[in-house]
Amino acid sequence: MEINDLTPAELRVWRAFARGERVDFRTGEDEDAAEGASWGPDRTVRASVVKALLLRAPQQDGEIAALRVSGARITGTLDLTHALLESHPVRLSHCHFAERPELYGIQLRRLSLHGSVLPGIGLGSARIDGTLRLSGCRISGQVQLAGTQISGALFLEDAELTAPDGTGPVLKLNQAVINDDLWAPRLRARGEIRLNGASVTGSVNFREARLERDEDLVIDAQTLAVEGDFLLRQARVRGWVGLRGARIAGRLDLSYAHLCNPRGAALRATSATVGELWLRRGPAMEGTLNLRRAQVEVLFVEPEMLPRRVLISGLAYTSLTPHEPAERRLPMLERDGDGYVPHAYEQLTAAYRRIGDDHAARLVQLAKQRRHRSTQPWYGRAWGHVQDAAVGYGFRPMRAFGWLLSLLAVGSVAFALEHPPPLKPDEAPDFNPVFYTLDLLLPVISFGQEAAFAPTGWHQALAYVLVLTGWILATAVVAGVSRTVNRP
């Protein structure tokens, strides 16, 4: 391109490039780039001029060439597919792009489009040896970054991403590699964010983000690898977040967040590996929490944050915090959409035992037996009720002693008021109502009273009841003791 073909605005940019100087066309700091379509030729730069600058413009000795332009209207398609720009940083801030830049496979040092308005951007399979800054951008089409390698951070704070139909993908980072942070606090996105197979050495920060894709997948992050944290603190999400098979070395933080997808999953982190999962200080999740087969080192969950339905079959965690009574933790297991899941009760029991709360651990085991009872046929449920009432399935052994004392008192009073007649008056020992009742109640102990006397009438019926009750109590005690001795 000849310099004689340039407009005054383009000539200004051309001359500043060689010296790395900034060209600012804005009339004020608060100017809105969304109005750029009405900007006149005095601040319009053709995309072909930008391309010629970056690929062929001469450099000035002793200066570092760089493109630094603010407040320009860029017309035409900026096509730098597979371009090698490793020596020129590019900053086109607060600009208005009439057409989507096509930068597939580009290699450059640093790219900043801070505050610009674009109809999308194609940066797939690019290599950026510094940072990519899309902070404050308003992009009404897809941001294509699939397979891109960024040695620095990707900045998207305060950006607004909107799919043309409001439902398609707005940000594609599939298989991308970011050697620092994905920094996107206060991001506004209406459409799908794809992070499948991406790798982030730093943290992923969606703090205070507003993400929307009604009743559909908002963040698709299957097999995402994050060495730091994944932050959704104070975020508002309409739709659901998918983290199947993801690996997050730090914490997955949903503190103060509101995930809303009442008709389906709100968070699906099946088979994920997470250092810490934080669900705290926020409204209850609306939709299903799916943590099947996930592995979590620290599960920081406040009961109020849990939705009405959870799926936690196969979930493994080392510690559970904050410390709450078992009565506040058990509803999480009772809401499991998979029904009775023994492993979930064992996990909760183990968490209580690790901190020395044996009482809570016993309550969880008792709840497990009661839940298991509901899955059995009628005769199994009946026997379960007997064990529960008698000894609390072995976790409340003093109940048996209470039953024994009660029945002993009833029998002793009844037989003291009216002695049963002896079978052999000349050989019978002196009648003792207490030991006679004990003889009836205790199946394997004999005090010589039961065999010497033969009750009649209602006393005989009472004797039968005491004998039968004694056997039931003894069997329940043996079953309960066996269960508690053999528990892990």
N, C-alpha and C positions, 0 to 999 in steps of 0.2 A: 504494500500500500504506500502511495506517495503522500508526502506531507501536504502537498498542495490540495489533496482531496479531502482534507479534514475540515470540519466546522470549527468555529472558535472554541467551543466547549471541548471538542475532541483534541484540538491542538494544545489546549491547556493541560489536559491529562497526559498527552504524549510527552510534552516537555518536562513535566514533573516526574514522570516515571524514571527517567535515567538517574535522577538525583534522589529518588526514594521519597519525594516530598508528597505531602497530603494535599488533595484538592477537595474542598468542601463547597458544594453548591447550595447548601441549605440556607434558608433565610432566618432560621431560628432553631434552637436546640429541641424545642417541642414540636417540630414539624412532623406531620403524619405522612409516612411513605406510602400509605394506602391511596393517597390522592395523586400519586406519581403519574397516573395515566394522563393527567391534564397538564403536566409540566411541559413547557415549550422547548424549542431548539436550543435555548441558551443553557440548558442543563440536560440535554439528551446526548447520549453516547451510543453509537452503534456497537453491537456485539462483535462485529467483524473487526472493528478498531481495537477493541480489548484483546481479541485473539492475536492480531498482528503485533500488538505491543508485547505480549507475553512470549510469543514465539520468535520474533525477528527484530525487535527494536534494539538499536545500538545502546551500549552502556557507556557511561561517562567515567573516565579514569578517576580513581580515588573515591568513587561513590558506589553505594550499594543500591542497585535498581530494585524498586518495589512498586507495586500498584496499590495506592492508597487513595480511594475515592469515596466520598460521602455525598448522599443526596442526589445521585444521578438517576436519570431514566435510561435503562438499558434496553434498546430495541433490537429485535431479531434474536436468533438463537445463538447463544454462546456455546459453540461446539469445540471442545478441547479433548475429544475422545483420544485416549492413549498418549496424550501430550506429556512431555518430560519438562517440568518446570521446577526442578529441584533447587534452583538458585534464587527464585523470586517469590517472596511472600506476597499473598494476594489478600487485600482487604477492600471489600465493596460493601460498606456499611450504610444502612438507611437508604438503600437504593430500591428502585422499583423496576423489576424485571418483567418485561412484556411477555416473554416466552421462557419456558423451562430450560435452564442451563443443562447441557449434556456433557458430563465430565467423566464418563465411564473409563476406567483404567488409567486415569490421570495420575501422575506422580509429581508432588510438589511439597514445599517445605511447610507452609502454613496457609490456611484458608479461613477468612473471617467474612461472614455475611451478616454481621450483627445488625439487628433492627430492620433488615430488608424485607420486602414483600415479593413473594415469588409464586408462580403457579406450579411449583414442584421443583425437584432437583434430582438429576441422575448422577450419582457418585459411586455406583457399584464397582467393586474390584479395584478401587483406587488405593493409592499408597500416600499417606500424608506423614511426613517426618516431623511433625509438630502437632499443633492443636487444630481442631476443626470447631469453629465457633458459629453456632446458629442461634445464639442468644437473642431473645426478643424478636425473632423472625416470625412473620405471618405467612404461612405456606398453605395454599389452597389445593395442593395436589400431593402426590406421593414423594416422600424423601427416600430415595433409593440408595442405601449404603450396604447392601448385601455383599459380603466378601471383602469389604474394605479393611485396610490395616491402618490404624492410627497410632503413632508412637506416643502421642500425648493424650490429652483429654478431649472428649466430645462434649461441648457445652450447648445445652438446649434450655437454659433457665429462661422463664418468662416467654417462651415461644408459644405460638398458636399453630397447631397442625389440624387441617381439616380435609377429609376425603371429599371428593366432589359429590358423592351420594351420601356422605355421612356415615357409611358403614364399612367401606373397604380399608385396605391398609394405608396408613398415613406415614409410617416409619418402618422401613425394612432394614434390619441389622443382622439378618441371617448370616451365620458363619463369619461375622465381622470379628476383628481382633482390636481391642482397645487397651493399650498398655498403661492407661491411667484410669481416670474416672469417667463414667457416663453421668454427667452432671445436669440434671433436669428439674430442679425445684421449681414449683409453680407452673409447670408445663400445662398447657391446655391442649387436649387432643380429642378430636371427634372422629373416631375410626380406630383401626387395629394397629397396635405396636408389635412388631415381630422381632424377637430376639433369639430365635431358634439356633442352637449351636454356637451362639456368640461367646466370646471370651473377654472378660473384663478383669484386668489386673488390680484395679482399684475398687471403688464402690459404685453401685448404681443408686442414684439419688433422685427419687420422684417425690420428694417431700412437698406437701401442700399442692400436689398436682391435681388437676381435674380431668379425669379420663372418662370418656363416654362412648359406649357402643351398646345400646339397649339390648339386653337379653342375649348378648353374644360375647365372643372372646375379645377382651380389650388388650391384655398383654399376653402374647403367646411366647413363652420363654422355655420351651422344651430343651432339655440338656444344656441350658445356659450355665456357664461356669463363672463365678464371681469370687475373687480372692478376698474381697473386703465385705462390706455390708450391702444389703438390698433394702433401701429405705422407702417406705410408703407412709411415713409419719404424716398425720393430718391430711392424707390424700382422700379424695372423694372419687369413687369408682362406680360407674353404672355399667354393669356387664360383669364379666368374670376374668380372673387372673389365672393363667395356666403356667405351672412350674413343674410339669412332669419330668422327672429325671434330672432336675436342675441340681447344681452343686454350689452352695453358698457357704464359704468358709467362715464368714462372720455371722451377723445376725440378719434375719428377715424381720424387719421392724414394721409392724402395723399399728403402732401406738397412735391413739386419737384418730385412727382412720375409719372411714365408713365405706364398706364394700356392699353393694346393693345389686342383687340379681335374684329376686324372690322365687322365680320359677325354675331355677337351676343352681348350678354351682356358683359360689361367690369366690372361693379360692380352691384350686385343685393343684396340690403339690404331691401327687402320688410318686412314690419311689424317689423322692428328692432327698438330698443330704444337706442338712442345715446345722450350722453351729449353734445358733440360738434363734428360736421363734418367739417373737413378742406379740402378744395380743392383749393390749391393756389400754386403759384410760380412754375408751371410746364407746360409741353406741354398739349394740349387738349387731353382728354381721347378719345381713339379710340374704339368705341363700345357704346352700350346703357348704360346709367346710370338709374338704376331702383330703385326708392325710394318710390314705392307705399305703402301707409299706414304706412310709417315710422314716428317716433316721434323723433324730434331733438330739443334740447333746443337752441343751437346756431348753425346756419348754416353759416359757414365761406367759402364763395364761390366766387372766382374771375371769372367773366364771360368767360375769355379766356380759362379756364380749362374745360368748359362744352363741351360734345360731340355734334354731330349733332342731336342726338335723345335722349330724356329723357322720363321717365315714372314717373310722380309725382302725380298721382291721389291719393288723401287721405293723402299726405304728410303734416305733421303739424310741424311747427317750431315757436319758440317764438321770436327770433331775427335773423336778417339777416345782415351780415357784410362781407366786408367793405361797407360803405355807398356809393352807386353808383346811378347815375341818373336813373330814371325809364326806359329811352330809352335803357339802357344797361342791365336791368334786364328782360325786356319783351321778348327778344328772347328765354329765357329759357322756358317760357310758350308756345310760338309759336312752339317750337320743340317737344312738348308733343305728343308722339305716340298715345295717347288715344284721340287726337283731342281736342275739346273745353271742358275744365274742369273748371267750374265756381269756384270750391273751391280753385284752384290754384291762381286765380286772387284775391280772398278774402284774402288768406293768405298773398300775397304780399302787398295788400292794408293795411292790419292790421299791417304789419311790418313797413311800412312807417309812419303810424299814431302814432305808439308807440314812434317814435323818433321825432314826430312833423313835418314831411315833408308832409304837406297837399297837396302841389302842385303835388308831385310825386304820392300820393295816388289818386288824381283826374285823372291823366294821366293813371294810371293802370285801373281805373274804365271805362274810356273812351275806352281804348283798349279792355276791356272785352265786352263792348256793340258792338264794331265793329266786334270782333271775333264771338260773338253770332249771329250777323246779317248774317254772312256767312253760318249759319246752317239753316236759315229760307227759306220758299218758296219765289218765285219771288216777290209777293206783300209785304211780310214782309221785304224783302231786300230793295224794293223801298221806303217804308215808313221809314225804318231805315236810308237810305241815306238822306231823307228829314230832319229827326231829327238831323242827324249829321251835315249837311250843315247849318241848321237854328240855332241850339243852342248847338252843340256838345253834344247831348244827355243830356243837362241840366248842363254839366260841364263847358260850355263856354257860359254863358248867355249873355254876351255882344255882341255876334254875332247877336242876334235878334235885339238889338238896332241898330247895324250897318246896317242890312238889312232894318229896318224901316226908318232910315235916308236916305238911298240911294233911296228907293222907293218914299219917301216923296219928295225928291229933283226932281226926274224925273216927278212925277205927277204934282208938283207945277209949274215947268217950262212949261210943256205941256199945262196945263189948263190956265196958265197965258197968253200964246201966243194966245190962242183962247178960249174964254169963252164958255161953253156950254149954250144953250138957256134955259131960265127959263120956268117951267111948267105953272105958273100963273104970268105973268109979274107984275100985280098990287100988288101981295101979296109976291113976292119973296124978300128975303133980299139981301143986296149987296153981290155980288159974291166975295169970298176969295179963291184963288186957294190952299193955304196951308191947310186951314181948310176943304175945299172940299175934298182934297186928304186924310186928316186924317179921315174924315167921311167914305171914302171908305175902308181905311186900317184897322180901328179899329172896330171890329164887335159889341162890346157892348157899344160903346160911340157914341153919336150923337151931332153934332154941328149945326144941322138944315140946312146944305148945301146940302147933298145928295138928300133929298126928294124934294128940291126946284128946282133942275136943271136936265135936261135930255140931256146928251151928245149924239151926233150923229156921224155916220161914224167911223173913226179910234179912236176918243175920247171914243166912246162907248166900243170898244174893249179894250182900255186901262183901262177903268173903271172896266170891268169884270175881267181883270187880277189883278188889285189892290185888288178887293174884295176877289177873290179866294186866292191870296197870303196872304192877311191879315188873313183869316181863317186858312190857313195852318200854318202860323207863330204862331198864337194864340194857336192852338192845340199842336204844337211842344213844345212851351214854357210850357204849362200846363203839358204835359207828362214829360218833362225834370225836371221841378220843383218838381213834384210828386216823381220822381225817386230819386232825390238828397235828398229830405226830408226823404224818407223812407229807405235810405241805412243805413246799420249797422254802 
